[in-house]
Amino acid sequence: MKVYLIYFSPGGTTKKTVRNIAKGIKNVEIIEYDMLKKETRERKYTFSKDDLVILGMMTSTQLFGFPEEIFNAIQGNNTPIVGVVLYGNGYYGKSLIYMKREVEKRGFKMVAGGAFIGQSSFAPKIATGRPDAKDKEIQLEFGRNLYEKVVVNKDFSFQSKLKMNWSKDDAVTRAKCAVISALPGYSLKLPYSMNELNISDKCIQCKKCEKHCPVSAIHIVNQFIDRKKCIGCAGCINICLVGAISLANPTLINMMKKLEVTRADRKEPEVFF
Ligand SMILES: Cc1cc2nc3c(=O)[nH]c(=O)nc-3n(C[C@H](O)[C@H](O)[C@H](O)COP(=O)(O)O)c2cc1C
């Protein structure tokens, strides 16, 4: 059996997670498709029932980035798939439910799912260093269980009932969640009004951010980030070696300060079979 890791991971936590899960699966060939790259999203991939796909996406309460492009790039033929979502210790909304619905429209059979916690893309004080050693152990165990279920026993069933994962903390977030879940579509982007970034003079012009950006919005030589293209994934902030790129929108900066307080309590991963 071949195991395919397909992920959209600007900050790297989703990629780490799907790789850890795959490490728990014995004796298989692993092939990776990094959907951060436009040319990878534009290709078409067809899988058979003897493959196993692990699909990882980050959440912004809904699915974030280019979920539609990614779903449309993949086609299964009764192919078992594992849905993995990463969130920043807040909540992952209906993202796993949407993922299951969309992949099953495209010939896949969801055999397991997992919601894992990654260090916040915008606020490194939230879920700092996650996935950490404890998360890694859970991810490896998830992979070992997948091996038994899918590779050894060829069991493609899915018994769990996926539920919405919303914050129950306060009336404002509850109302926000209700609005978000009522919106059409399954993907959210950072509003244009908030995606302002600052490049400081710490920048060493290594162009790592330019290469990492999923929409080619950065022109480092002239220190310019095209806000019309930018999707606000924070990939550039997280890949920068010298911490030269930072948030510049005061509303978003304030929001993050508040979240550092309300998202301080550690959440644990959830897995579903
Ligand atoms: C635009 C944007 C919105 C986000 N919204 C949420 C959210 O609603 N809830 C949450 O817990 N984390 C949220 N996050 C945090 C990410 O889901 C989290 O840090 C995840 O681990 C990032 O995955 P990556 O490292 O693979 O990019 C958001 C991140 C971004 C960039």
The ligand as an SDF file (V2000), in Angstrom:
LIG
                    3D

 31 33  0  0  0  0  0  0  0  0999 V2000
   -6.3400   33.4250    8.8400 C   0  0  0  0  0  0  0  0  0  0  0  0
   -6.2300   32.4580    9.9730 C   0  0  0  0  0  0  0  0  0  0  0  0
   -7.3410   32.1770   10.7440 C   0  0  0  0  0  0  0  0  0  0  0  0
   -7.2510   31.2750   11.8090 C   0  0  0  0  0  0  0  0  0  0  0  0
   -8.3930   31.0000   12.5320 N   0  0  0  0  0  0  0  0  0  0  0  0
   -8.3290   30.1150   13.5320 C   0  0  0  0  0  0  0  0  0  0  0  0
   -9.5120   29.7770   14.2720 C   0  0  0  0  0  0  0  0  0  0  0  0
  -10.6190   30.2290   13.9600 O   0  0  0  0  0  0  0  0  0  0  0  0
   -9.3850   28.9190   15.3220 N   0  0  0  0  0  0  0  0  0  0  0  0
   -8.1740   28.3910   15.6710 C   0  0  0  0  0  0  0  0  0  0  0  0
   -8.1320   27.6600   16.6510 O   0  0  0  0  0  0  0  0  0  0  0  0
   -7.0600   28.6580   14.9670 N   0  0  0  0  0  0  0  0  0  0  0  0
   -7.1130   29.5010   13.9170 C   0  0  0  0  0  0  0  0  0  0  0  0
   -5.9600   29.7820   13.1980 N   0  0  0  0  0  0  0  0  0  0  0  0
   -4.6940   29.1500   13.5920 C   0  0  0  0  0  0  0  0  0  0  0  0
   -4.3070   27.9680   12.7250 C   0  0  0  0  0  0  0  0  0  0  0  0
   -5.4080   27.1590   12.4090 O   0  0  0  0  0  0  0  0  0  0  0  0
   -3.2580   27.0930   13.4250 C   0  0  0  0  0  0  0  0  0  0  0  0
   -2.1980   27.8780   13.8620 O   0  0  0  0  0  0  0  0  0  0  0  0
   -2.7300   25.9710   12.5440 C   0  0  0  0  0  0  0  0  0  0  0  0
   -1.9140   25.1650   13.3520 O   0  0  0  0  0  0  0  0  0  0  0  0
   -1.9350   26.4820   11.3520 C   0  0  0  0  0  0  0  0  0  0  0  0
   -1.5510   25.3980   10.5180 O   0  0  0  0  0  0  0  0  0  0  0  0
   -0.1730   25.4290    9.6960 P   0  0  0  0  0  0  0  0  0  0  0  0
    0.9250   25.5970   10.7170 O   0  0  0  0  0  0  0  0  0  0  0  0
   -0.0960   24.1200    9.0320 O   0  0  0  0  0  0  0  0  0  0  0  0
   -0.2630   26.5850    8.7640 O   0  0  0  0  0  0  0  0  0  0  0  0
   -6.0200   30.6610   12.1280 C   0  0  0  0  0  0  0  0  0  0  0  0
   -4.8900   30.9420   11.3290 C   0  0  0  0  0  0  0  0  0  0  0  0
   -5.0010   31.8190   10.2640 C   0  0  0  0  0  0  0  0  0  0  0  0
   -3.7780   32.0830    9.4080 C   0  0  0  0  0  0  0  0  0  0  0  0
  1  2  1  0
  2  3  1  0
  2 30  2  0
  3  4  2  0
  4  5  1  0
  4 28  1  0
  5  6  2  0
  6  7  1  0
  6 13  1  0
  7  8  2  0
  7  9  1  0
  9 10  1  0
 10 11  2  0
 10 12  1  0
 12 13  2  0
 13 14  1  0
 14 15  1  0
 14 28  1  0
 15 16  1  0
 16 17  1  0
 16 18  1  0
 18 19  1  0
 18 20  1  0
 20 21  1  0
 20 22  1  0
 22 23  1  0
 23 24  1  0
 24 25  2  0
 24 26  1  0
 24 27  1  0
 28 29  2  0
 29 30  1  0
 30 31  1  0
M  END
$$$$
